[in-house]
Structure formats: C-alpha cells, structure tokens
C-alpha cells in the first residue's frame, strides 16, 4: 500500500475501446488507493438516440454535468439494483459516467442517527457514506462536491437545526465545532482518495444555518467552514472551490441582498450556488439575470447546485410525489422522458449562456425500493432509503415526526422504477452535438 497525503501518481493507457484507464493518488491511511480510473470520452458528433436534443455548439467539455447521488448506498442496502443500457446489472456510477456525468454531489450530515443507532433516513448520509460513494465516483473519473448541511438531518429554508452535539453552544463555540468537523471530515474524505473539487459550506441557508438566524452570526459560521476548507486544501496541495448555497432565486432582489451581506461580512468563498427548480423558481430568463448579476456585481462564479424535472406523473412507491407531473408542469414541457431531457438541456443552455459553471441534477438515482407503501415501510425504516424514518422525530418532530415515509422524487429520477437508465440520462453526453431520434408522438394535449 502506498501512503502519504501529498503523493500523487498519474499513468494512463488508451485501449481500443476508447476508454482511458489510469491510476489515482493513494493519499493517506484511511483506505486503499482507488486504483485504476476509468473514464468515458464525450461524443465528437451527433448520435442516434431515443431522445431528440438540439446541440449547444459552444458548450465546453468541462461544463459541470453534475448529479447528486447521495441516496445510492441506502438504496442498494434496501435491495435496489441498477442496470446499464443493455439491461445488465452495473455500478450506477459507471452508468452515470458513461452518460456524460462528470461531477457527483454528496450531502453530509453530522450525526443522522438516534441514540440507538437507528438512521433518520434520507440516505443516512454521514461521512463514511460520503467516503464510500465518493470513492466509487472517483473510480469512474468524476469529481466530487461535498455538501455539508451542518445539521444532523435535512437543512433547507424552512429548517436549519444545529447538530445534537452543538445544542446549547454559543456562536463562538459553534464556529470552533464547525471548523473542526469540516476539517476532520474533509481530511478523512481526501485520505480515502476521493477527488474533491468543491465543498459547500451549508445547504440552502437563506434563513440561517445550524440554528443561527442573524446574518452576522451565520457569516461567522461560514468563515469558519471556509477557513477549514482552505487550510485542508493547502495541506493536501489540492484546488478545492468553496461554495455557499441559497435558493428562491425568483426573488432577484433578495438574492442580491444576500450576496451584498456576504460581501459586507467579508465571507471568503468562490462560488455562489443556487437551487433552480423551473416549476418553483421562475423562468430561465430570471435565472440568467441572477447569475449574471452575481458574476458582474460581486465577481463570483455561479453553479446551479440543484435542479430536476419529472418524466412521469406516476408514483412508484406509494408514498406520493413532490411534483405530481400534472398541476405543476412548466408550460411547453410534459411529464415524459423526452421533456425531462429537453428541460435539462434547455437549463444547461441557459446556464451556459449566462456564464454559469454548470448544473447538478438532484437525486437522479433515488428510485423506489418496492411497489407498495406497506411493502416498503419496513425497508425505509431499516435502511434509511425513504425521505425520513420515524426515528427522525426525536430530532425534527414538526416534519419527520408527522410525514415520514418513502421517496417523493422517484418520478423525477433518471432511472425507471426498476433501476434501468432512462434515455434522458444521456442528455449530459449529448449537450454539445445533440442527438437524433425517430419521429414520434411525445404526448397528446387534452
């Protein structure tokens, strides 16, 4: 075994199949080196497909074609199998890489378990889970974005709970704890050989972070997290971007105010990341205006950290869907595989035009573990593959204590309910040169 944090070695050979194989750095003592890295080149011309996509000729090959795949491990523990385009069982990260995905986003919670070790659900995304999934992503040549929520469970505009271990701490004590957690977690992840290129310090923090709501206090937390990332990146001789993450960008003035507050508080970060769900967050022209404003007025790079669209109005697990695919469709797009592909292609084009670094699709691998709620409930509880388990009610009694259950995102995944990749997953591969498809009727309006 090769050890040492700063050691790096690259070697690559090209085989007749067009795959690039190489070796990755074996950095640290936490895990064996990743070994051979397998990458898949993007097409150099338009290809025949089951979906039609118009080309985006000027889009760069390094445009972030990202996928959040945080629930994969919990899914697999629940019995879910993923397949390739030929119907053969295959590591889902290999299928993602073959489809043009070049970046994987993984959320991290501090301690998503109760005192008896029962997981809160949502993937039970602790640091060891991020390491295992991150190594698999790295194995197939994809960079990794680590999304620290600084909470023991879901963090979003409606809830930003402090981790259990931080309860009762002053802001100064939380800053120290956040710094230590970020640094120690990132060191473990890098020691395991994960190719981290970006770290989010917080998740959709419009209304606070880790139990703090005042901007001055949140800024201190962000500074502690950013400092931990900077120092760790320097120690490992790595280039790692620091991102802050917000949502609700349909209110451009509010987003500008947030960026102004970050500048006033001298928060050190590289990327202003935002969620952009087209059925919730306004039209693409507004999204472009926000992205340009952040770059031109504040000098920050921009990433769409989350987006998605439904391919069906069906529910695969008996637990209901966040987007029903009927009442909340975007005009001009249906609840079909073709429309899912077209929507993501159009978001990527709009983002690229506005100078955005790229796009992460949210949880495109989160599919049902079975057919009925009665069948699935014990599986969700045991392996954490549902949105929330009943065990989370001790931490989040107002939400998880009432609404625990399955995955509400299965009709927005890019795999069908049985784990086969949808043709729309190839949108990432076809962005530059497009794809042709046989003439077909996509949908018939009422």
TORKOL-4160 file (C-alpha; in steps of 0.2 Angstrom, whole numbers, padded with zeros to 4 digits, m for minus):
446
<pt num="1" X="0000" Y="0000" Z="0000"/>
<pt num="2" X="0006" Y="0017" Z="m0004"/>
<pt num="3" X="0004" Y="0030" Z="0010"/>
<pt num="4" X="0007" Y="0049" Z="0012"/>
<pt num="5" X="m0005" Y="0063" Z="0009"/>
<pt num="6" X="0005" Y="0073" Z="m0004"/>
<pt num="7" X="0009" Y="0058" Z="m0015"/>
<pt num="8" X="0001" Y="0059" Z="m0032"/>
<pt num="9" X="0004" Y="0047" Z="m0047"/>
<pt num="10" X="m0005" Y="0048" Z="m0064"/>
<pt num="11" X="m0002" Y="0035" Z="m0078"/>
<pt num="12" X="m0014" Y="0032" Z="m0092"/>
<pt num="13" X="m0016" Y="0020" Z="m0106"/>
<pt num="14" X="m0028" Y="0020" Z="m0120"/>
<pt num="15" X="m0037" Y="0004" Z="m0126"/>
<pt num="16" X="m0045" Y="0001" Z="m0142"/>
<pt num="17" X="m0062" Y="0003" Z="m0135"/>
<pt num="18" X="m0059" Y="0021" Z="m0132"/>
<pt num="19" X="m0058" Y="0020" Z="m0113"/>
<pt num="20" X="m0045" Y="0030" Z="m0103"/>
<pt num="21" X="m0038" Y="0019" Z="m0089"/>
<pt num="22" X="m0026" Y="0026" Z="m0076"/>
<pt num="23" X="m0021" Y="0026" Z="m0058"/>
<pt num="24" X="m0026" Y="0039" Z="m0045"/>
<pt num="25" X="m0017" Y="0046" Z="m0030"/>
<pt num="26" X="m0016" Y="0034" Z="m0015"/>
<pt num="27" X="m0017" Y="0048" Z="m0002"/>
<pt num="28" X="m0017" Y="0044" Z="0017"/>
<pt num="29" X="m0021" Y="0029" Z="0028"/>
<pt num="30" X="m0040" Y="0028" Z="0029"/>
<pt num="31" X="m0042" Y="0017" Z="0014"/>
<pt num="32" X="m0033" Y="0008" Z="0000"/>
<pt num="33" X="m0029" Y="0019" Z="m0016"/>
<pt num="34" X="m0043" Y="0020" Z="m0028"/>
<pt num="35" X="m0034" Y="0010" Z="m0041"/>
<pt num="36" X="m0037" Y="0011" Z="m0060"/>
<pt num="37" X="m0048" Y="0026" Z="m0065"/>
<pt num="38" X="m0060" Y="0023" Z="m0080"/>
<pt num="39" X="m0066" Y="0037" Z="m0090"/>
<pt num="40" X="m0078" Y="0038" Z="m0105"/>
<pt num="41" X="m0075" Y="0052" Z="m0119"/>
<pt num="42" X="m0089" Y="0063" Z="m0124"/>
<pt num="43" X="m0096" Y="0060" Z="m0142"/>
<pt num="44" X="m0087" Y="0070" Z="m0156"/>
<pt num="45" X="m0103" Y="0071" Z="m0167"/>
<pt num="46" X="m0122" Y="0069" Z="m0166"/>
<pt num="47" X="m0128" Y="0052" Z="m0162"/>
<pt num="48" X="m0144" Y="0042" Z="m0164"/>
<pt num="49" X="m0154" Y="0040" Z="m0148"/>
<pt num="50" X="m0172" Y="0038" Z="m0141"/>
<pt num="51" X="m0172" Y="0056" Z="m0137"/>
<pt num="52" X="m0170" Y="0071" Z="m0148"/>
<pt num="53" X="m0159" Y="0085" Z="m0142"/>
<pt num="54" X="m0154" Y="0101" Z="m0151"/>
<pt num="55" X="m0135" Y="0104" Z="m0150"/>
<pt num="56" X="m0127" Y="0118" Z="m0139"/>
<pt num="57" X="m0111" Y="0120" Z="m0150"/>
<pt num="58" X="m0101" Y="0132" Z="m0139"/>
<pt num="59" X="m0103" Y="0122" Z="m0123"/>
<pt num="60" X="m0087" Y="0117" Z="m0115"/>
<pt num="61" X="m0082" Y="0099" Z="m0112"/>
<pt num="62" X="m0078" Y="0104" Z="m0093"/>
<pt num="63" X="m0095" Y="0112" Z="m0091"/>
<pt num="64" X="m0101" Y="0104" Z="m0075"/>
<pt num="65" X="m0113" Y="0090" Z="m0079"/>
<pt num="66" X="m0117" Y="0085" Z="m0062"/>
<pt num="67" X="m0128" Y="0073" Z="m0052"/>
<pt num="68" X="m0132" Y="0072" Z="m0034"/>
<pt num="69" X="m0132" Y="0053" Z="m0030"/>
<pt num="70" X="m0132" Y="0054" Z="m0011"/>
<pt num="71" X="m0146" Y="0040" Z="m0008"/>
<pt num="72" X="m0137" Y="0027" Z="m0018"/>
<pt num="73" X="m0129" Y="0017" Z="m0004"/>
<pt num="74" X="m0146" Y="0017" Z="0006"/>
<pt num="75" X="m0155" Y="0011" Z="m0010"/>
<pt num="76" X="m0143" Y="m0003" Z="m0013"/>
<pt num="77" X="m0144" Y="m0009" Z="0005"/>
<pt num="78" X="m0163" Y="m0009" Z="0003"/>
<pt num="79" X="m0161" Y="m0021" Z="m0012"/>
<pt num="80" X="m0161" Y="m0009" Z="m0026"/>
<pt num="81" X="m0151" Y="m0014" Z="m0042"/>
<pt num="82" X="m0145" Y="m0003" Z="m0055"/>
<pt num="83" X="m0143" Y="m0008" Z="m0073"/>
<pt num="84" X="m0134" Y="m0001" Z="m0089"/>
<pt num="85" X="m0142" Y="0002" Z="m0105"/>
<pt num="86" X="m0140" Y="m0016" Z="m0111"/>
<pt num="87" X="m0150" Y="m0022" Z="m0096"/>
<pt num="88" X="m0135" Y="m0029" Z="m0086"/>
<pt num="89" X="m0133" Y="m0025" Z="m0068"/>
<pt num="90" X="m0119" Y="m0012" Z="m0066"/>
<pt num="91" X="m0112" Y="0000" Z="m0054"/>
<pt num="92" X="m0123" Y="0015" Z="m0055"/>
<pt num="93" X="m0108" Y="0027" Z="m0055"/>
<pt num="94" X="m0101" Y="0018" Z="m0071"/>
<pt num="95" X="m0118" Y="0021" Z="m0079"/>
<pt num="96" X="m0118" Y="0039" Z="m0074"/>
<pt num="97" X="m0100" Y="0042" Z="m0081"/>
<pt num="98" X="m0105" Y="0033" Z="m0097"/>
<pt num="99" X="m0119" Y="0045" Z="m0099"/>
<pt num="100" X="m0108" Y="0061" Z="m0098"/>
<pt num="101" X="m0110" Y="0065" Z="m0080"/>
<pt num="102" X="m0093" Y="0072" Z="m0074"/>
<pt num="103" X="m0097" Y="0078" Z="m0056"/>
<pt num="104" X="m0105" Y="0070" Z="m0041"/>
<pt num="105" X="m0113" Y="0079" Z="m0027"/>
<pt num="106" X="m0115" Y="0071" Z="m0010"/>
<pt num="107" X="m0123" Y="0078" Z="0006"/>
<pt num="108" X="m0116" Y="0076" Z="0023"/>
<pt num="109" X="m0125" Y="0076" Z="0039"/>
<pt num="110" X="m0116" Y="0077" Z="0056"/>
<pt num="111" X="m0125" Y="0063" Z="0065"/>
<pt num="112" X="m0141" Y="0056" Z="0057"/>
<pt num="113" X="m0144" Y="0043" Z="0070"/>
<pt num="114" X="m0154" Y="0042" Z="0086"/>
<pt num="115" X="m0145" Y="0036" Z="0102"/>
<pt num="116" X="m0149" Y="0018" Z="0097"/>
<pt num="117" X="m0140" Y="0019" Z="0080"/>
<pt num="118" X="m0156" Y="0020" Z="0070"/>
<pt num="119" X="m0155" Y="0031" Z="0055"/>
<pt num="120" X="m0165" Y="0046" Z="0052"/>
<pt num="121" X="m0167" Y="0041" Z="0033"/>
<pt num="122" X="m0165" Y="0051" Z="0018"/>
<pt num="123" X="m0149" Y="0041" Z="0014"/>
<pt num="124" X="m0142" Y="0041" Z="0032"/>
<pt num="125" X="m0128" Y="0052" Z="0024"/>
<pt num="126" X="m0114" Y="0053" Z="0036"/>
<pt num="127" X="m0096" Y="0055" Z="0032"/>
<pt num="128" X="m0092" Y="0036" Z="0030"/>
<pt num="129" X="m0106" Y="0036" Z="0017"/>
<pt num="130" X="m0099" Y="0050" Z="0008"/>
<pt num="131" X="m0082" Y="0042" Z="0008"/>
<pt num="132" X="m0089" Y="0026" Z="0000"/>
<pt num="133" X="m0099" Y="0034" Z="m0013"/>
<pt num="134" X="m0085" Y="0047" Z="m0017"/>
<pt num="135" X="m0073" Y="0033" Z="m0020"/>
<pt num="136" X="m0084" Y="0025" Z="m0032"/>
<pt num="137" X="m0087" Y="0041" Z="m0041"/>
<pt num="138" X="m0068" Y="0045" Z="m0042"/>
<pt num="139" X="m0066" Y="0027" Z="m0048"/>
<pt num="140" X="m0075" Y="0032" Z="m0064"/>
<pt num="141" X="m0066" Y="0049" Z="m0067"/>
<pt num="142" X="m0079" Y="0060" Z="m0059"/>
<pt num="143" X="m0075" Y="0075" Z="m0047"/>
<pt num="144" X="m0085" Y="0076" Z="m0031"/>
<pt num="145" X="m0094" Y="0090" Z="m0022"/>
<pt num="146" X="m0096" Y="0088" Z="m0003"/>
<pt num="147" X="m0112" Y="0097" Z="0003"/>
<pt num="148" X="m0110" Y="0100" Z="0022"/>
<pt num="149" X="m0128" Y="0103" Z="0029"/>
<pt num="150" X="m0120" Y="0106" Z="0047"/>
<pt num="151" X="m0136" Y="0098" Z="0054"/>
<pt num="152" X="m0140" Y="0080" Z="0058"/>
<pt num="153" X="m0154" Y="0080" Z="0045"/>
<pt num="154" X="m0161" Y="0090" Z="0031"/>
<pt num="155" X="m0157" Y="0108" Z="0030"/>
<pt num="156" X="m0167" Y="0120" Z="0019"/>
<pt num="157" X="m0175" Y="0137" Z="0020"/>
<pt num="158" X="m0188" Y="0130" Z="0032"/>
<pt num="159" X="m0177" Y="0122" Z="0044"/>
<pt num="160" X="m0159" Y="0124" Z="0049"/>
<pt num="161" X="m0157" Y="0114" Z="0065"/>
<pt num="162" X="m0140" Y="0113" Z="0074"/>
<pt num="163" X="m0132" Y="0096" Z="0076"/>
<pt num="164" X="m0137" Y="0087" Z="0093"/>
<pt num="165" X="m0119" Y="0089" Z="0099"/>
<pt num="166" X="m0119" Y="0108" Z="0096"/>
<pt num="167" X="m0135" Y="0111" Z="0105"/>
<pt num="168" X="m0133" Y="0125" Z="0119"/>
<pt num="169" X="m0117" Y="0131" Z="0111"/>
<pt num="170" X="m0113" Y="0150" Z="0109"/>
<pt num="171" X="m0110" Y="0156" Z="0091"/>
<pt num="172" X="m0091" Y="0156" Z="0095"/>
<pt num="173" X="m0092" Y="0138" Z="0101"/>
<pt num="174" X="m0102" Y="0133" Z="0086"/>
<pt num="175" X="m0088" Y="0141" Z="0075"/>
<pt num="176" X="m0075" Y="0130" Z="0083"/>
<pt num="177" X="m0085" Y="0115" Z="0082"/>
<pt num="178" X="m0090" Y="0118" Z="0063"/>
<pt num="179" X="m0072" Y="0121" Z="0059"/>
<pt num="180" X="m0066" Y="0105" Z="0067"/>
<pt num="181" X="m0080" Y="0095" Z="0059"/>
<pt num="182" X="m0076" Y="0102" Z="0042"/>
<pt num="183" X="m0058" Y="0100" Z="0043"/>
<pt num="184" X="m0058" Y="0082" Z="0051"/>
<pt num="185" X="m0072" Y="0076" Z="0039"/>
<pt num="186" X="m0063" Y="0083" Z="0023"/>
<pt num="187" X="m0047" Y="0075" Z="0029"/>
<pt num="188" X="m0055" Y="0058" Z="0030"/>
<pt num="189" X="m0063" Y="0060" Z="0013"/>
<pt num="190" X="m0047" Y="0066" Z="0005"/>
<pt num="191" X="m0037" Y="0052" Z="0014"/>
<pt num="192" X="m0049" Y="0039" Z="0006"/>
<pt num="193" X="m0044" Y="0045" Z="m0011"/>
<pt num="194" X="m0060" Y="0055" Z="m0016"/>
<pt num="195" X="m0057" Y="0068" Z="m0029"/>
<pt num="196" X="m0065" Y="0083" Z="m0021"/>
<pt num="197" X="m0066" Y="0098" Z="m0032"/>
<pt num="198" X="m0079" Y="0108" Z="m0022"/>
<pt num="199" X="m0086" Y="0110" Z="m0005"/>
<pt num="200" X="m0102" Y="0118" Z="0000"/>
<pt num="201" X="m0102" Y="0126" Z="0017"/>
<pt num="202" X="m0121" Y="0125" Z="0021"/>
<pt num="203" X="m0136" Y="0120" Z="0011"/>
<pt num="204" X="m0150" Y="0132" Z="0006"/>
<pt num="205" X="m0146" Y="0144" Z="0020"/>
<pt num="206" X="m0157" Y="0158" Z="0016"/>
<pt num="207" X="m0165" Y="0159" Z="0033"/>
<pt num="208" X="m0150" Y="0154" Z="0044"/>
<pt num="209" X="m0138" Y="0139" Z="0047"/>
<pt num="210" X="m0135" Y="0127" Z="0061"/>
<pt num="211" X="m0149" Y="0135" Z="0072"/>
<pt num="212" X="m0142" Y="0153" Z="0070"/>
<pt num="213" X="m0153" Y="0166" Z="0060"/>
<pt num="214" X="m0144" Y="0183" Z="0062"/>
<pt num="215" X="m0133" Y="0186" Z="0046"/>
<pt num="216" X="m0118" Y="0192" Z="0057"/>
<pt num="217" X="m0118" Y="0175" Z="0066"/>
<pt num="218" X="m0121" Y="0165" Z="0050"/>
<pt num="219" X="m0106" Y="0174" Z="0042"/>
<pt num="220" X="m0095" Y="0169" Z="0057"/>
<pt num="221" X="m0100" Y="0151" Z="0054"/>
<pt num="222" X="m0097" Y="0152" Z="0035"/>
<pt num="223" X="m0080" Y="0160" Z="0039"/>
<pt num="224" X="m0075" Y="0145" Z="0050"/>
<pt num="225" X="m0081" Y="0132" Z="0037"/>
<pt num="226" X="m0072" Y="0141" Z="0023"/>
<pt num="227" X="m0056" Y="0143" Z="0033"/>
<pt num="228" X="m0056" Y="0124" Z="0036"/>
<pt num="229" X="m0058" Y="0120" Z="0018"/>
<pt num="230" X="m0044" Y="0132" Z="0013"/>
<pt num="231" X="m0032" Y="0126" Z="0026"/>
<pt num="232" X="m0036" Y="0107" Z="0021"/>
<pt num="233" X="m0034" Y="0111" Z="0003"/>
<pt num="234" X="m0017" Y="0119" Z="0005"/>
<pt num="235" X="m0011" Y="0105" Z="0017"/>
<pt num="236" X="m0016" Y="0092" Z="0003"/>
<pt num="237" X="m0010" Y="0103" Z="m0011"/>
<pt num="238" X="m0027" Y="0102" Z="m0019"/>
<pt num="239" X="m0038" Y="0115" Z="m0028"/>
<pt num="240" X="m0055" Y="0114" Z="m0019"/>
<pt num="241" X="m0068" Y="0128" Z="m0023"/>
<pt num="242" X="m0078" Y="0134" Z="m0008"/>
<pt num="243" X="m0097" Y="0137" Z="m0012"/>
<pt num="244" X="m0111" Y="0144" Z="m0002"/>
<pt num="245" X="m0129" Y="0138" Z="m0007"/>
<pt num="246" X="m0145" Y="0148" Z="m0007"/>
<pt num="247" X="m0162" Y="0146" Z="m0016"/>
<pt num="248" X="m0178" Y="0155" Z="m0020"/>
<pt num="249" X="m0169" Y="0165" Z="m0034"/>
<pt num="250" X="m0185" Y="0170" Z="m0042"/>
<pt num="251" X="m0184" Y="0185" Z="m0030"/>
<pt num="252" X="m0168" Y="0193" Z="m0038"/>
<pt num="253" X="m0168" Y="0207" Z="m0026"/>
<pt num="254" X="m0167" Y="0196" Z="m0011"/>
<pt num="255" X="m0153" Y="0186" Z="m0019"/>
<pt num="256" X="m0143" Y="0202" Z="m0022"/>
<pt num="257" X="m0146" Y="0207" Z="m0004"/>
<pt num="258" X="m0139" Y="0190" Z="0002"/>
<pt num="259" X="m0123" Y="0192" Z="m0009"/>
<pt num="260" X="m0121" Y="0210" Z="m0003"/>
<pt num="261" X="m0122" Y="0204" Z="0015"/>
<pt num="262" X="m0109" Y="0191" Z="0012"/>
<pt num="263" X="m0098" Y="0204" Z="0004"/>
<pt num="264" X="m0101" Y="0216" Z="0019"/>
<pt num="265" X="m0096" Y="0202" Z="0031"/>
<pt num="266" X="m0081" Y="0198" Z="0021"/>
<pt num="267" X="m0085" Y="0180" Z="0019"/>
<pt num="268" X="m0072" Y="0170" Z="0009"/>
<pt num="269" X="m0080" Y="0160" Z="m0005"/>
<pt num="270" X="m0078" Y="0156" Z="m0023"/>
<pt num="271" X="m0095" Y="0150" Z="m0029"/>
<pt num="272" X="m0112" Y="0156" Z="m0026"/>
<pt num="273" X="m0123" Y="0141" Z="m0029"/>
<pt num="274" X="m0141" Y="0141" Z="m0030"/>
<pt num="275" X="m0156" Y="0129" Z="m0032"/>
<pt num="276" X="m0166" Y="0131" Z="m0048"/>
<pt num="277" X="m0181" Y="0121" Z="m0050"/>
<pt num="278" X="m0191" Y="0128" Z="m0065"/>
<pt num="279" X="m0208" Y="0123" Z="m0058"/>
<pt num="280" X="m0204" Y="0133" Z="m0042"/>
<pt num="281" X="m0191" Y="0146" Z="m0045"/>
<pt num="282" X="m0196" Y="0157" Z="m0060"/>
<pt num="283" X="m0192" Y="0157" Z="m0079"/>
<pt num="284" X="m0175" Y="0154" Z="m0086"/>
<pt num="285" X="m0173" Y="0172" Z="m0091"/>
<pt num="286" X="m0174" Y="0177" Z="m0072"/>
<pt num="287" X="m0161" Y="0163" Z="m0068"/>
<pt num="288" X="m0149" Y="0170" Z="m0081"/>
<pt num="289" X="m0152" Y="0188" Z="m0074"/>
<pt num="290" X="m0147" Y="0182" Z="m0056"/>
<pt num="291" X="m0132" Y="0173" Z="m0062"/>
<pt num="292" X="m0125" Y="0187" Z="m0072"/>
<pt num="293" X="m0129" Y="0199" Z="m0058"/>
<pt num="294" X="m0119" Y="0188" Z="m0046"/>
<pt num="295" X="m0104" Y="0187" Z="m0058"/>
<pt num="296" X="m0104" Y="0206" Z="m0063"/>
<pt num="297" X="m0108" Y="0214" Z="m0047"/>
<pt num="298" X="m0099" Y="0203" Z="m0035"/>
<pt num="299" X="m0086" Y="0194" Z="m0045"/>
<pt num="300" X="m0092" Y="0177" Z="m0040"/>
<pt num="301" X="m0093" Y="0161" Z="m0050"/>
<pt num="302" X="m0110" Y="0153" Z="m0051"/>
<pt num="303" X="m0116" Y="0135" Z="m0051"/>
<pt num="304" X="m0134" Y="0128" Z="m0051"/>
<pt num="305" X="m0132" Y="0116" Z="m0036"/>
<pt num="306" X="m0149" Y="0108" Z="m0038"/>
<pt num="307" X="m0162" Y="0106" Z="m0052"/>
<pt num="308" X="m0174" Y="0092" Z="m0059"/>
<pt num="309" X="m0189" Y="0088" Z="m0069"/>
<pt num="310" X="m0202" Y="0074" Z="m0069"/>
<pt num="311" X="m0203" Y="0061" Z="m0083"/>
<pt num="312" X="m0219" Y="0053" Z="m0077"/>
<pt num="313" X="m0234" Y="0058" Z="m0067"/>
<pt num="314" X="m0234" Y="0040" Z="m0059"/>
<pt num="315" X="m0230" Y="0037" Z="m0041"/>
<pt num="316" X="m0218" Y="0022" Z="m0039"/>
<pt num="317" X="m0218" Y="0018" Z="m0021"/>
<pt num="318" X="m0235" Y="0023" Z="m0014"/>
<pt num="319" X="m0228" Y="0037" Z="m0004"/>
<pt num="320" X="m0233" Y="0052" Z="m0015"/>
<pt num="321" X="m0223" Y="0064" Z="m0026"/>
<pt num="322" X="m0216" Y="0081" Z="m0023"/>
<pt num="323" X="m0220" Y="0086" Z="m0041"/>
<pt num="324" X="m0236" Y="0077" Z="m0047"/>
<pt num="325" X="m0232" Y="0079" Z="m0065"/>
<pt num="326" X="m0250" Y="0086" Z="m0069"/>
<pt num="327" X="m0253" Y="0103" Z="m0060"/>
<pt num="328" X="m0235" Y="0108" Z="m0058"/>
<pt num="329" X="m0228" Y="0106" Z="m0076"/>
<pt num="330" X="m0219" Y="0120" Z="m0084"/>
<pt num="331" X="m0228" Y="0126" Z="m0100"/>
<pt num="332" X="m0221" Y="0118" Z="m0115"/>
<pt num="333" X="m0214" Y="0103" Z="m0106"/>
<pt num="334" X="m0224" Y="0087" Z="m0102"/>
<pt num="335" X="m0221" Y="0073" Z="m0089"/>
<pt num="336" X="m0212" Y="0062" Z="m0102"/>
<pt num="337" X="m0194" Y="0056" Z="m0104"/>
<pt num="338" X="m0192" Y="0067" Z="m0119"/>
<pt num="339" X="m0197" Y="0083" Z="m0109"/>
<pt num="340" X="m0186" Y="0078" Z="m0095"/>
<pt num="341" X="m0171" Y="0078" Z="m0107"/>
<pt num="342" X="m0177" Y="0094" Z="m0116"/>
<pt num="343" X="m0179" Y="0103" Z="m0099"/>
<pt num="344" X="m0162" Y="0099" Z="m0093"/>
<pt num="345" X="m0154" Y="0103" Z="m0110"/>
<pt num="346" X="m0163" Y="0120" Z="m0110"/>
<pt num="347" X="m0157" Y="0124" Z="m0092"/>
<pt num="348" X="m0139" Y="0119" Z="m0097"/>
<pt num="349" X="m0140" Y="0130" Z="m0112"/>
<pt num="350" X="m0147" Y="0145" Z="m0102"/>
<pt num="351" X="m0134" Y="0142" Z="m0089"/>
<pt num="352" X="m0120" Y="0141" Z="m0101"/>
<pt num="353" X="m0126" Y="0157" Z="m0110"/>
<pt num="354" X="m0126" Y="0166" Z="m0093"/>
<pt num="355" X="m0108" Y="0160" Z="m0089"/>
<pt num="356" X="m0113" Y="0148" Z="m0076"/>
<pt num="357" X="m0100" Y="0134" Z="m0072"/>
<pt num="358" X="m0113" Y="0120" Z="m0074"/>
<pt num="359" X="m0128" Y="0111" Z="m0067"/>
<pt num="360" X="m0131" Y="0097" Z="m0054"/>
<pt num="361" X="m0146" Y="0087" Z="m0056"/>
<pt num="362" X="m0154" Y="0082" Z="m0039"/>
<pt num="363" X="m0155" Y="0064" Z="m0034"/>
<pt num="364" X="m0157" Y="0057" Z="m0051"/>
<pt num="365" X="m0154" Y="0039" Z="m0044"/>
<pt num="366" X="m0167" Y="0039" Z="m0030"/>
<pt num="367" X="m0180" Y="0026" Z="m0035"/>
<pt num="368" X="m0192" Y="0015" Z="m0026"/>
<pt num="369" X="m0186" Y="0001" Z="m0016"/>
<pt num="370" X="m0203" Y="m0009" Z="m0019"/>
<pt num="371" X="m0220" Y="m0006" Z="m0026"/>
<pt num="372" X="m0232" Y="m0003" Z="m0011"/>
<pt num="373" X="m0231" Y="0008" Z="0004"/>
<pt num="374" X="m0235" Y="m0007" Z="0015"/>
<pt num="375" X="m0221" Y="m0017" Z="0007"/>
<pt num="376" X="m0208" Y="m0003" Z="0008"/>
<pt num="377" X="m0211" Y="0004" Z="0025"/>
<pt num="378" X="m0200" Y="m0008" Z="0035"/>
<pt num="379" X="m0187" Y="m0006" Z="0022"/>
<pt num="380" X="m0187" Y="0013" Z="0023"/>
<pt num="381" X="m0186" Y="0011" Z="0042"/>
<pt num="382" X="m0171" Y="m0001" Z="0042"/>
<pt num="383" X="m0160" Y="0006" Z="0029"/>
<pt num="384" X="m0165" Y="0024" Z="0028"/>
<pt num="385" X="m0170" Y="0024" Z="0010"/>
<pt num="386" X="m0185" Y="0034" Z="0012"/>
<pt num="387" X="m0187" Y="0053" Z="0014"/>
<pt num="388" X="m0187" Y="0051" Z="0033"/>
<pt num="389" X="m0189" Y="0037" Z="0045"/>
<pt num="390" X="m0199" Y="0038" Z="0061"/>
<pt num="391" X="m0183" Y="0038" Z="0071"/>
<pt num="392" X="m0180" Y="0056" Z="0065"/>
<pt num="393" X="m0195" Y="0063" Z="0075"/>
<pt num="394" X="m0184" Y="0065" Z="0090"/>
<pt num="395" X="m0174" Y="0077" Z="0080"/>
<pt num="396" X="m0187" Y="0085" Z="0069"/>
<pt num="397" X="m0204" Y="0082" Z="0077"/>
<pt num="398" X="m0213" Y="0095" Z="0067"/>
<pt num="399" X="m0209" Y="0087" Z="0050"/>
<pt num="400" X="m0201" Y="0070" Z="0051"/>
<pt num="401" X="m0212" Y="0066" Z="0066"/>
<pt num="402" X="m0228" Y="0068" Z="0055"/>
<pt num="403" X="m0223" Y="0064" Z="0037"/>
<pt num="404" X="m0210" Y="0051" Z="0037"/>
<pt num="405" X="m0211" Y="0039" Z="0023"/>
<pt num="406" X="m0204" Y="0035" Z="0006"/>
<pt num="407" X="m0196" Y="0044" Z="m0009"/>
<pt num="408" X="m0206" Y="0058" Z="m0016"/>
<pt num="409" X="m0193" Y="0060" Z="m0030"/>
<pt num="410" X="m0195" Y="0044" Z="m0039"/>
<pt num="411" X="m0204" Y="0052" Z="m0054"/>
<pt num="412" X="m0190" Y="0064" Z="m0056"/>
<pt num="413" X="m0176" Y="0051" Z="m0056"/>
<pt num="414" X="m0167" Y="0047" Z="m0072"/>
<pt num="415" X="m0169" Y="0029" Z="m0069"/>
<pt num="416" X="m0185" Y="0020" Z="m0071"/>
<pt num="417" X="m0194" Y="0012" Z="m0055"/>
<pt num="418" X="m0184" Y="m0004" Z="m0058"/>
<pt num="419" X="m0167" Y="0004" Z="m0060"/>
<pt num="420" X="m0164" Y="0005" Z="m0078"/>
<pt num="421" X="m0157" Y="0021" Z="m0085"/>
<pt num="422" X="m0169" Y="0032" Z="m0095"/>
<pt num="423" X="m0164" Y="0038" Z="m0112"/>
<pt num="424" X="m0165" Y="0056" Z="m0104"/>
<pt num="425" X="m0150" Y="0052" Z="m0094"/>
<pt num="426" X="m0139" Y="0054" Z="m0109"/>
<pt num="427" X="m0143" Y="0072" Z="m0110"/>
<pt num="428" X="m0127" Y="0076" Z="m0102"/>
<pt num="429" X="m0117" Y="0066" Z="m0115"/>
<pt num="430" X="m0127" Y="0074" Z="m0130"/>
<pt num="431" X="m0126" Y="0093" Z="m0124"/>
<pt num="432" X="m0113" Y="0099" Z="m0137"/>
<pt num="433" X="m0118" Y="0089" Z="m0153"/>
<pt num="434" X="m0136" Y="0084" Z="m0149"/>
<pt num="435" X="m0144" Y="0068" Z="m0154"/>
<pt num="436" X="m0157" Y="0062" Z="m0167"/>
<pt num="437" X="m0171" Y="0051" Z="m0164"/>
<pt num="438" X="m0185" Y="0043" Z="m0175"/>
<pt num="439" X="m0201" Y="0054" Z="m0177"/>
<pt num="440" X="m0213" Y="0050" Z="m0163"/>
<pt num="441" X="m0228" Y="0057" Z="m0154"/>
<pt num="442" X="m0222" Y="0063" Z="m0137"/>
<pt num="443" X="m0239" Y="0067" Z="m0129"/>
<pt num="444" X="m0257" Y="0072" Z="m0134"/>
<pt num="445" X="m0264" Y="0088" Z="m0125"/>
<pt num="446" X="m0281" Y="0087" Z="m0118"/>
